[in-house]
Amino acid sequence: MTEPCVFCAIVAGEAPASTIYRDDAVMAFMDIRPVNAGHVLVTPLKHEMSVLSLDDDTASHMFTVGRRVAAALKDAGVRLEGFNLFLANGTVAGQTVFHAHLHVLPRFTGDGLGFTRNANVRMPPQSELDETAERIRRAGGWE
């Protein structure tokens, strides 16, 4: 038996949510554990664990709605000097609810959020970048 999906329960109206937007493909609602005031989630109505499982129209629509939500946050007076559109796909990337969703994160100076990376990150040679780019182009069918 699989665990119940809280986002599916929200979509079905079986769990509470402070809804901002809904259409026939996605909905946007307030995150109940916001990292900053105004933290919003945009999720497809159809259950898909991964953004890679979504059809192209739904995936792009999520980002369109996320961009519109970010603009509305600013107009609504939410503290916002910038924003992140963040999508964690998979446990190692930080996904904790396994229903694809996009975070709209209001950002401001001193909010304590940030992305860090290992100080030992090396700059690969151009030939290595070119070889990896070629493999990705082939895998994506863009040759």
Chimera marker file (.cmm) of the C-alpha trace (Angstrom):
<marker_set name="trace">
<marker id="1" x="0.000" y="0.000" z="0.000" r="1" g="1" b="0" radius="0.5"/>
<marker id="2" x="1.307" y="3.445" z="-0.875" r="1" g="1" b="0" radius="0.5"/>
<marker id="3" x="1.248" y="6.366" z="1.516" r="1" g="1" b="0" radius="0.5"/>
<marker id="4" x="-1.537" y="8.900" z="0.967" r="1" g="1" b="0" radius="0.5"/>
<marker id="5" x="-0.425" y="12.029" z="-0.864" r="1" g="1" b="0" radius="0.5"/>
<marker id="6" x="-1.160" y="15.240" z="1.014" r="1" g="1" b="0" radius="0.5"/>
<marker id="7" x="-1.136" y="17.267" z="-2.212" r="1" g="1" b="0" radius="0.5"/>
<marker id="8" x="-3.673" y="14.903" z="-3.801" r="1" g="1" b="0" radius="0.5"/>
<marker id="9" x="-5.838" y="15.389" z="-0.701" r="1" g="1" b="0" radius="0.5"/>
<marker id="10" x="-5.517" y="19.168" z="-1.100" r="1" g="1" b="0" radius="0.5"/>
<marker id="11" x="-6.386" y="18.954" z="-4.812" r="1" g="1" b="0" radius="0.5"/>
<marker id="12" x="-9.447" y="16.821" z="-3.966" r="1" g="1" b="0" radius="0.5"/>
<marker id="13" x="-10.586" y="19.254" z="-1.254" r="1" g="1" b="0" radius="0.5"/>
<marker id="14" x="-10.067" y="16.618" z="1.440" r="1" g="1" b="0" radius="0.5"/>
<marker id="15" x="-7.291" y="18.554" z="3.227" r="1" g="1" b="0" radius="0.5"/>
<marker id="16" x="-7.255" y="22.258" z="4.007" r="1" g="1" b="0" radius="0.5"/>
<marker id="17" x="-5.194" y="24.695" z="1.972" r="1" g="1" b="0" radius="0.5"/>
<marker id="18" x="-5.007" y="28.439" z="1.573" r="1" g="1" b="0" radius="0.5"/>
<marker id="19" x="-5.550" y="28.416" z="-2.174" r="1" g="1" b="0" radius="0.5"/>
<marker id="20" x="-4.310" y="31.269" z="-4.344" r="1" g="1" b="0" radius="0.5"/>
<marker id="21" x="-4.970" y="29.947" z="-7.825" r="1" g="1" b="0" radius="0.5"/>
<marker id="22" x="-6.546" y="26.946" z="-9.531" r="1" g="1" b="0" radius="0.5"/>
<marker id="23" x="-7.320" y="26.021" z="-13.119" r="1" g="1" b="0" radius="0.5"/>
<marker id="24" x="-7.813" y="22.729" z="-14.940" r="1" g="1" b="0" radius="0.5"/>
<marker id="25" x="-4.118" y="21.754" z="-14.715" r="1" g="1" b="0" radius="0.5"/>
<marker id="26" x="-2.475" y="23.273" z="-11.613" r="1" g="1" b="0" radius="0.5"/>
<marker id="27" x="-3.161" y="24.919" z="-8.318" r="1" g="1" b="0" radius="0.5"/>
<marker id="28" x="-1.160" y="27.261" z="-6.104" r="1" g="1" b="0" radius="0.5"/>
<marker id="29" x="-1.470" y="27.391" z="-2.328" r="1" g="1" b="0" radius="0.5"/>
<marker id="30" x="0.420" y="28.637" z="0.707" r="1" g="1" b="0" radius="0.5"/>
<marker id="31" x="3.138" y="26.374" z="2.111" r="1" g="1" b="0" radius="0.5"/>
<marker id="32" x="2.259" y="25.378" z="5.693" r="1" g="1" b="0" radius="0.5"/>
<marker id="33" x="5.968" y="25.439" z="6.610" r="1" g="1" b="0" radius="0.5"/>
<marker id="34" x="7.102" y="28.608" z="4.843" r="1" g="1" b="0" radius="0.5"/>
<marker id="35" x="10.761" y="29.508" z="4.718" r="1" g="1" b="0" radius="0.5"/>
<marker id="36" x="9.662" y="33.144" z="4.350" r="1" g="1" b="0" radius="0.5"/>
<marker id="37" x="6.240" y="34.787" z="4.510" r="1" g="1" b="0" radius="0.5"/>
<marker id="38" x="4.502" y="34.348" z="1.169" r="1" g="1" b="0" radius="0.5"/>
<marker id="39" x="6.080" y="30.947" z="0.357" r="1" g="1" b="0" radius="0.5"/>
<marker id="40" x="3.738" y="29.375" z="-2.220" r="1" g="1" b="0" radius="0.5"/>
<marker id="41" x="3.604" y="25.931" z="-3.832" r="1" g="1" b="0" radius="0.5"/>
<marker id="42" x="2.406" y="25.326" z="-7.393" r="1" g="1" b="0" radius="0.5"/>
<marker id="43" x="1.440" y="21.723" z="-8.094" r="1" g="1" b="0" radius="0.5"/>
<marker id="44" x="-0.254" y="19.834" z="-10.909" r="1" g="1" b="0" radius="0.5"/>
<marker id="45" x="-3.737" y="18.543" z="-10.174" r="1" g="1" b="0" radius="0.5"/>
<marker id="46" x="-2.744" y="15.129" z="-11.526" r="1" g="1" b="0" radius="0.5"/>
<marker id="47" x="-0.463" y="13.120" z="-9.257" r="1" g="1" b="0" radius="0.5"/>
<marker id="48" x="3.012" y="12.760" z="-10.700" r="1" g="1" b="0" radius="0.5"/>
<marker id="49" x="5.961" y="12.125" z="-8.399" r="1" g="1" b="0" radius="0.5"/>
<marker id="50" x="8.510" y="13.739" z="-10.701" r="1" g="1" b="0" radius="0.5"/>
<marker id="51" x="8.534" y="16.787" z="-12.924" r="1" g="1" b="0" radius="0.5"/>
<marker id="52" x="10.000" y="14.445" z="-15.550" r="1" g="1" b="0" radius="0.5"/>
<marker id="53" x="6.695" y="12.543" z="-15.602" r="1" g="1" b="0" radius="0.5"/>
<marker id="54" x="4.665" y="15.645" z="-16.444" r="1" g="1" b="0" radius="0.5"/>
<marker id="55" x="3.639" y="16.501" z="-19.969" r="1" g="1" b="0" radius="0.5"/>
<marker id="56" x="5.420" y="19.553" z="-21.396" r="1" g="1" b="0" radius="0.5"/>
<marker id="57" x="2.340" y="21.781" z="-21.246" r="1" g="1" b="0" radius="0.5"/>
<marker id="58" x="1.730" y="21.138" z="-17.536" r="1" g="1" b="0" radius="0.5"/>
<marker id="59" x="5.406" y="21.511" z="-16.635" r="1" g="1" b="0" radius="0.5"/>
<marker id="60" x="5.707" y="24.849" z="-18.438" r="1" g="1" b="0" radius="0.5"/>
<marker id="61" x="2.350" y="25.993" z="-17.046" r="1" g="1" b="0" radius="0.5"/>
<marker id="62" x="3.628" y="25.411" z="-13.503" r="1" g="1" b="0" radius="0.5"/>
<marker id="63" x="6.457" y="27.875" z="-14.148" r="1" g="1" b="0" radius="0.5"/>
<marker id="64" x="4.120" y="30.377" z="-15.794" r="1" g="1" b="0" radius="0.5"/>
<marker id="65" x="1.845" y="30.283" z="-12.754" r="1" g="1" b="0" radius="0.5"/>
<marker id="66" x="4.893" y="30.497" z="-10.461" r="1" g="1" b="0" radius="0.5"/>
<marker id="67" x="6.059" y="33.650" z="-12.241" r="1" g="1" b="0" radius="0.5"/>
<marker id="68" x="2.584" y="35.162" z="-11.971" r="1" g="1" b="0" radius="0.5"/>
<marker id="69" x="2.435" y="34.277" z="-8.261" r="1" g="1" b="0" radius="0.5"/>
<marker id="70" x="5.797" y="35.996" z="-7.698" r="1" g="1" b="0" radius="0.5"/>
<marker id="71" x="4.477" y="39.176" z="-9.340" r="1" g="1" b="0" radius="0.5"/>
<marker id="72" x="1.304" y="38.992" z="-7.238" r="1" g="1" b="0" radius="0.5"/>
<marker id="73" x="3.343" y="38.556" z="-4.035" r="1" g="1" b="0" radius="0.5"/>
<marker id="74" x="5.119" y="41.830" z="-4.705" r="1" g="1" b="0" radius="0.5"/>
<marker id="75" x="1.858" y="43.611" z="-5.533" r="1" g="1" b="0" radius="0.5"/>
<marker id="76" x="0.279" y="42.147" z="-2.353" r="1" g="1" b="0" radius="0.5"/>
<marker id="77" x="2.920" y="43.797" z="-0.187" r="1" g="1" b="0" radius="0.5"/>
<marker id="78" x="4.808" y="40.624" z="0.740" r="1" g="1" b="0" radius="0.5"/>
<marker id="79" x="8.425" y="41.421" z="1.599" r="1" g="1" b="0" radius="0.5"/>
<marker id="80" x="10.147" y="40.579" z="-1.654" r="1" g="1" b="0" radius="0.5"/>
<marker id="81" x="13.422" y="41.908" z="-3.026" r="1" g="1" b="0" radius="0.5"/>
<marker id="82" x="13.788" y="38.890" z="-5.291" r="1" g="1" b="0" radius="0.5"/>
<marker id="83" x="12.487" y="35.355" z="-5.521" r="1" g="1" b="0" radius="0.5"/>
<marker id="84" x="13.464" y="31.789" z="-6.312" r="1" g="1" b="0" radius="0.5"/>
<marker id="85" x="11.432" y="29.357" z="-8.352" r="1" g="1" b="0" radius="0.5"/>
<marker id="86" x="12.672" y="26.105" z="-6.873" r="1" g="1" b="0" radius="0.5"/>
<marker id="87" x="11.759" y="22.559" z="-7.811" r="1" g="1" b="0" radius="0.5"/>
<marker id="88" x="13.316" y="19.666" z="-5.896" r="1" g="1" b="0" radius="0.5"/>
<marker id="89" x="13.112" y="16.421" z="-7.851" r="1" g="1" b="0" radius="0.5"/>
<marker id="90" x="14.073" y="13.336" z="-5.853" r="1" g="1" b="0" radius="0.5"/>
<marker id="91" x="15.150" y="12.739" z="-2.284" r="1" g="1" b="0" radius="0.5"/>
<marker id="92" x="18.772" y="13.719" z="-2.868" r="1" g="1" b="0" radius="0.5"/>
<marker id="93" x="17.565" y="17.085" z="-4.238" r="1" g="1" b="0" radius="0.5"/>
<marker id="94" x="15.475" y="17.738" z="-1.129" r="1" g="1" b="0" radius="0.5"/>
<marker id="95" x="12.036" y="16.593" z="-2.298" r="1" g="1" b="0" radius="0.5"/>
<marker id="96" x="9.966" y="15.581" z="0.744" r="1" g="1" b="0" radius="0.5"/>
<marker id="97" x="6.454" y="15.425" z="-0.741" r="1" g="1" b="0" radius="0.5"/>
<marker id="98" x="6.489" y="13.074" z="-3.705" r="1" g="1" b="0" radius="0.5"/>
<marker id="99" x="3.982" y="14.938" z="-5.849" r="1" g="1" b="0" radius="0.5"/>
<marker id="100" x="5.746" y="17.296" z="-8.260" r="1" g="1" b="0" radius="0.5"/>
<marker id="101" x="5.623" y="20.896" z="-7.048" r="1" g="1" b="0" radius="0.5"/>
<marker id="102" x="7.295" y="24.228" z="-7.590" r="1" g="1" b="0" radius="0.5"/>
<marker id="103" x="8.224" y="26.479" z="-4.675" r="1" g="1" b="0" radius="0.5"/>
<marker id="104" x="7.825" y="30.224" z="-5.118" r="1" g="1" b="0" radius="0.5"/>
<marker id="105" x="10.165" y="31.621" z="-2.460" r="1" g="1" b="0" radius="0.5"/>
<marker id="106" x="10.121" y="35.329" z="-1.652" r="1" g="1" b="0" radius="0.5"/>
<marker id="107" x="13.667" y="36.493" z="-0.929" r="1" g="1" b="0" radius="0.5"/>
<marker id="108" x="15.090" y="39.522" z="0.848" r="1" g="1" b="0" radius="0.5"/>
<marker id="109" x="18.463" y="40.611" z="2.158" r="1" g="1" b="0" radius="0.5"/>
<marker id="110" x="19.402" y="38.768" z="5.320" r="1" g="1" b="0" radius="0.5"/>
<marker id="111" x="16.647" y="36.126" z="5.082" r="1" g="1" b="0" radius="0.5"/>
<marker id="112" x="19.160" y="33.412" z="5.939" r="1" g="1" b="0" radius="0.5"/>
<marker id="113" x="18.454" y="31.291" z="2.866" r="1" g="1" b="0" radius="0.5"/>
<marker id="114" x="21.108" y="30.407" z="0.380" r="1" g="1" b="0" radius="0.5"/>
<marker id="115" x="22.682" y="27.789" z="-1.767" r="1" g="1" b="0" radius="0.5"/>
<marker id="116" x="26.175" y="26.679" z="-0.912" r="1" g="1" b="0" radius="0.5"/>
<marker id="117" x="28.619" y="24.513" z="-2.721" r="1" g="1" b="0" radius="0.5"/>
<marker id="118" x="31.836" y="22.852" z="-1.851" r="1" g="1" b="0" radius="0.5"/>
<marker id="119" x="34.736" y="25.306" z="-1.806" r="1" g="1" b="0" radius="0.5"/>
<marker id="120" x="36.805" y="22.729" z="-3.704" r="1" g="1" b="0" radius="0.5"/>
<marker id="121" x="34.581" y="22.796" z="-6.793" r="1" g="1" b="0" radius="0.5"/>
<marker id="122" x="36.861" y="22.818" z="-9.790" r="1" g="1" b="0" radius="0.5"/>
<marker id="123" x="36.359" y="24.543" z="-13.081" r="1" g="1" b="0" radius="0.5"/>
<marker id="124" x="36.454" y="21.731" z="-15.660" r="1" g="1" b="0" radius="0.5"/>
<marker id="125" x="38.402" y="22.180" z="-18.883" r="1" g="1" b="0" radius="0.5"/>
<marker id="126" x="36.381" y="23.367" z="-21.868" r="1" g="1" b="0" radius="0.5"/>
<marker id="127" x="36.967" y="20.021" z="-23.620" r="1" g="1" b="0" radius="0.5"/>
<marker id="128" x="35.204" y="18.217" z="-20.742" r="1" g="1" b="0" radius="0.5"/>
<marker id="129" x="32.282" y="20.654" z="-20.878" r="1" g="1" b="0" radius="0.5"/>
<marker id="130" x="32.054" y="20.223" z="-24.663" r="1" g="1" b="0" radius="0.5"/>
<marker id="131" x="32.073" y="16.411" z="-24.379" r="1" g="1" b="0" radius="0.5"/>
<marker id="132" x="29.332" y="16.431" z="-21.722" r="1" g="1" b="0" radius="0.5"/>
<marker id="133" x="27.275" y="18.896" z="-23.767" r="1" g="1" b="0" radius="0.5"/>
<marker id="134" x="27.569" y="16.617" z="-26.797" r="1" g="1" b="0" radius="0.5"/>
<marker id="135" x="26.353" y="13.581" z="-24.798" r="1" g="1" b="0" radius="0.5"/>
<marker id="136" x="23.388" y="15.582" z="-23.472" r="1" g="1" b="0" radius="0.5"/>
<marker id="137" x="22.510" y="16.854" z="-26.977" r="1" g="1" b="0" radius="0.5"/>
<marker id="138" x="22.535" y="13.270" z="-28.295" r="1" g="1" b="0" radius="0.5"/>
<marker id="139" x="20.449" y="11.970" z="-25.367" r="1" g="1" b="0" radius="0.5"/>
<marker id="140" x="17.937" y="14.785" z="-25.856" r="1" g="1" b="0" radius="0.5"/>
<marker id="141" x="17.728" y="14.263" z="-29.621" r="1" g="1" b="0" radius="0.5"/>
<marker id="142" x="19.079" y="17.762" z="-30.369" r="1" g="1" b="0" radius="0.5"/>
<marker id="143" x="21.866" y="16.764" z="-32.772" r="1" g="1" b="0" radius="0.5"/>
<link id1="1" id2="2" r="1" g="1" b="0" radius="0.2"/>
<link id1="2" id2="3" r="1" g="1" b="0" radius="0.2"/>
<link id1="3" id2="4" r="1" g="1" b="0" radius="0.2"/>
<link id1="4" id2="5" r="1" g="1" b="0" radius="0.2"/>
<link id1="5" id2="6" r="1" g="1" b="0" radius="0.2"/>
<link id1="6" id2="7" r="1" g="1" b="0" radius="0.2"/>
<link id1="7" id2="8" r="1" g="1" b="0" radius="0.2"/>
<link id1="8" id2="9" r="1" g="1" b="0" radius="0.2"/>
<link id1="9" id2="10" r="1" g="1" b="0" radius="0.2"/>
<link id1="10" id2="11" r="1" g="1" b="0" radius="0.2"/>
<link id1="11" id2="12" r="1" g="1" b="0" radius="0.2"/>
<link id1="12" id2="13" r="1" g="1" b="0" radius="0.2"/>
<link id1="13" id2="14" r="1" g="1" b="0" radius="0.2"/>
<link id1="14" id2="15" r="1" g="1" b="0" radius="0.2"/>
<link id1="15" id2="16" r="1" g="1" b="0" radius="0.2"/>
<link id1="16" id2="17" r="1" g="1" b="0" radius="0.2"/>
<link id1="17" id2="18" r="1" g="1" b="0" radius="0.2"/>
<link id1="18" id2="19" r="1" g="1" b="0" radius="0.2"/>
<link id1="19" id2="20" r="1" g="1" b="0" radius="0.2"/>
<link id1="20" id2="21" r="1" g="1" b="0" radius="0.2"/>
<link id1="21" id2="22" r="1" g="1" b="0" radius="0.2"/>
<link id1="22" id2="23" r="1" g="1" b="0" radius="0.2"/>
<link id1="23" id2="24" r="1" g="1" b="0" radius="0.2"/>
<link id1="24" id2="25" r="1" g="1" b="0" radius="0.2"/>
<link id1="25" id2="26" r="1" g="1" b="0" radius="0.2"/>
<link id1="26" id2="27" r="1" g="1" b="0" radius="0.2"/>
<link id1="27" id2="28" r="1" g="1" b="0" radius="0.2"/>
<link id1="28" id2="29" r="1" g="1" b="0" radius="0.2"/>
<link id1="29" id2="30" r="1" g="1" b="0" radius="0.2"/>
<link id1="30" id2="31" r="1" g="1" b="0" radius="0.2"/>
<link id1="31" id2="32" r="1" g="1" b="0" radius="0.2"/>
<link id1="32" id2="33" r="1" g="1" b="0" radius="0.2"/>
<link id1="33" id2="34" r="1" g="1" b="0" radius="0.2"/>
<link id1="34" id2="35" r="1" g="1" b="0" radius="0.2"/>
<link id1="35" id2="36" r="1" g="1" b="0" radius="0.2"/>
<link id1="36" id2="37" r="1" g="1" b="0" radius="0.2"/>
<link id1="37" id2="38" r="1" g="1" b="0" radius="0.2"/>
<link id1="38" id2="39" r="1" g="1" b="0" radius="0.2"/>
<link id1="39" id2="40" r="1" g="1" b="0" radius="0.2"/>
<link id1="40" id2="41" r="1" g="1" b="0" radius="0.2"/>
<link id1="41" id2="42" r="1" g="1" b="0" radius="0.2"/>
<link id1="42" id2="43" r="1" g="1" b="0" radius="0.2"/>
<link id1="43" id2="44" r="1" g="1" b="0" radius="0.2"/>
<link id1="44" id2="45" r="1" g="1" b="0" radius="0.2"/>
<link id1="45" id2="46" r="1" g="1" b="0" radius="0.2"/>
<link id1="46" id2="47" r="1" g="1" b="0" radius="0.2"/>
<link id1="47" id2="48" r="1" g="1" b="0" radius="0.2"/>
<link id1="48" id2="49" r="1" g="1" b="0" radius="0.2"/>
<link id1="49" id2="50" r="1" g="1" b="0" radius="0.2"/>
<link id1="50" id2="51" r="1" g="1" b="0" radius="0.2"/>
<link id1="51" id2="52" r="1" g="1" b="0" radius="0.2"/>
<link id1="52" id2="53" r="1" g="1" b="0" radius="0.2"/>
<link id1="53" id2="54" r="1" g="1" b="0" radius="0.2"/>
<link id1="54" id2="55" r="1" g="1" b="0" radius="0.2"/>
<link id1="55" id2="56" r="1" g="1" b="0" radius="0.2"/>
<link id1="56" id2="57" r="1" g="1" b="0" radius="0.2"/>
<link id1="57" id2="58" r="1" g="1" b="0" radius="0.2"/>
<link id1="58" id2="59" r="1" g="1" b="0" radius="0.2"/>
<link id1="59" id2="60" r="1" g="1" b="0" radius="0.2"/>
<link id1="60" id2="61" r="1" g="1" b="0" radius="0.2"/>
<link id1="61" id2="62" r="1" g="1" b="0" radius="0.2"/>
<link id1="62" id2="63" r="1" g="1" b="0" radius="0.2"/>
<link id1="63" id2="64" r="1" g="1" b="0" radius="0.2"/>
<link id1="64" id2="65" r="1" g="1" b="0" radius="0.2"/>
<link id1="65" id2="66" r="1" g="1" b="0" radius="0.2"/>
<link id1="66" id2="67" r="1" g="1" b="0" radius="0.2"/>
<link id1="67" id2="68" r="1" g="1" b="0" radius="0.2"/>
<link id1="68" id2="69" r="1" g="1" b="0" radius="0.2"/>
<link id1="69" id2="70" r="1" g="1" b="0" radius="0.2"/>
<link id1="70" id2="71" r="1" g="1" b="0" radius="0.2"/>
<link id1="71" id2="72" r="1" g="1" b="0" radius="0.2"/>
<link id1="72" id2="73" r="1" g="1" b="0" radius="0.2"/>
<link id1="73" id2="74" r="1" g="1" b="0" radius="0.2"/>
<link id1="74" id2="75" r="1" g="1" b="0" radius="0.2"/>
<link id1="75" id2="76" r="1" g="1" b="0" radius="0.2"/>
<link id1="76" id2="77" r="1" g="1" b="0" radius="0.2"/>
<link id1="77" id2="78" r="1" g="1" b="0" radius="0.2"/>
<link id1="78" id2="79" r="1" g="1" b="0" radius="0.2"/>
<link id1="79" id2="80" r="1" g="1" b="0" radius="0.2"/>
<link id1="80" id2="81" r="1" g="1" b="0" radius="0.2"/>
<link id1="81" id2="82" r="1" g="1" b="0" radius="0.2"/>
<link id1="82" id2="83" r="1" g="1" b="0" radius="0.2"/>
<link id1="83" id2="84" r="1" g="1" b="0" radius="0.2"/>
<link id1="84" id2="85" r="1" g="1" b="0" radius="0.2"/>
<link id1="85" id2="86" r="1" g="1" b="0" radius="0.2"/>
<link id1="86" id2="87" r="1" g="1" b="0" radius="0.2"/>
<link id1="87" id2="88" r="1" g="1" b="0" radius="0.2"/>
<link id1="88" id2="89" r="1" g="1" b="0" radius="0.2"/>
<link id1="89" id2="90" r="1" g="1" b="0" radius="0.2"/>
<link id1="90" id2="91" r="1" g="1" b="0" radius="0.2"/>
<link id1="91" id2="92" r="1" g="1" b="0" radius="0.2"/>
<link id1="92" id2="93" r="1" g="1" b="0" radius="0.2"/>
<link id1="93" id2="94" r="1" g="1" b="0" radius="0.2"/>
<link id1="94" id2="95" r="1" g="1" b="0" radius="0.2"/>
<link id1="95" id2="96" r="1" g="1" b="0" radius="0.2"/>
<link id1="96" id2="97" r="1" g="1" b="0" radius="0.2"/>
<link id1="97" id2="98" r="1" g="1" b="0" radius="0.2"/>
<link id1="98" id2="99" r="1" g="1" b="0" radius="0.2"/>
<link id1="99" id2="100" r="1" g="1" b="0" radius="0.2"/>
<link id1="100" id2="101" r="1" g="1" b="0" radius="0.2"/>
<link id1="101" id2="102" r="1" g="1" b="0" radius="0.2"/>
<link id1="102" id2="103" r="1" g="1" b="0" radius="0.2"/>
<link id1="103" id2="104" r="1" g="1" b="0" radius="0.2"/>
<link id1="104" id2="105" r="1" g="1" b="0" radius="0.2"/>
<link id1="105" id2="106" r="1" g="1" b="0" radius="0.2"/>
<link id1="106" id2="107" r="1" g="1" b="0" radius="0.2"/>
<link id1="107" id2="108" r="1" g="1" b="0" radius="0.2"/>
<link id1="108" id2="109" r="1" g="1" b="0" radius="0.2"/>
<link id1="109" id2="110" r="1" g="1" b="0" radius="0.2"/>
<link id1="110" id2="111" r="1" g="1" b="0" radius="0.2"/>
<link id1="111" id2="112" r="1" g="1" b="0" radius="0.2"/>
<link id1="112" id2="113" r="1" g="1" b="0" radius="0.2"/>
<link id1="113" id2="114" r="1" g="1" b="0" radius="0.2"/>
<link id1="114" id2="115" r="1" g="1" b="0" radius="0.2"/>
<link id1="115" id2="116" r="1" g="1" b="0" radius="0.2"/>
<link id1="116" id2="117" r="1" g="1" b="0" radius="0.2"/>
<link id1="117" id2="118" r="1" g="1" b="0" radius="0.2"/>
<link id1="118" id2="119" r="1" g="1" b="0" radius="0.2"/>
<link id1="119" id2="120" r="1" g="1" b="0" radius="0.2"/>
<link id1="120" id2="121" r="1" g="1" b="0" radius="0.2"/>
<link id1="121" id2="122" r="1" g="1" b="0" radius="0.2"/>
<link id1="122" id2="123" r="1" g="1" b="0" radius="0.2"/>
<link id1="123" id2="124" r="1" g="1" b="0" radius="0.2"/>
<link id1="124" id2="125" r="1" g="1" b="0" radius="0.2"/>
<link id1="125" id2="126" r="1" g="1" b="0" radius="0.2"/>
<link id1="126" id2="127" r="1" g="1" b="0" radius="0.2"/>
<link id1="127" id2="128" r="1" g="1" b="0" radius="0.2"/>
<link id1="128" id2="129" r="1" g="1" b="0" radius="0.2"/>
<link id1="129" id2="130" r="1" g="1" b="0" radius="0.2"/>
<link id1="130" id2="131" r="1" g="1" b="0" radius="0.2"/>
<link id1="131" id2="132" r="1" g="1" b="0" radius="0.2"/>
<link id1="132" id2="133" r="1" g="1" b="0" radius="0.2"/>
<link id1="133" id2="134" r="1" g="1" b="0" radius="0.2"/>
<link id1="134" id2="135" r="1" g="1" b="0" radius="0.2"/>
<link id1="135" id2="136" r="1" g="1" b="0" radius="0.2"/>
<link id1="136" id2="137" r="1" g="1" b="0" radius="0.2"/>
<link id1="137" id2="138" r="1" g="1" b="0" radius="0.2"/>
<link id1="138" id2="139" r="1" g="1" b="0" radius="0.2"/>
<link id1="139" id2="140" r="1" g="1" b="0" radius="0.2"/>
<link id1="140" id2="141" r="1" g="1" b="0" radius="0.2"/>
<link id1="141" id2="142" r="1" g="1" b="0" radius="0.2"/>
<link id1="142" id2="143" r="1" g="1" b="0" radius="0.2"/>
</marker_set>
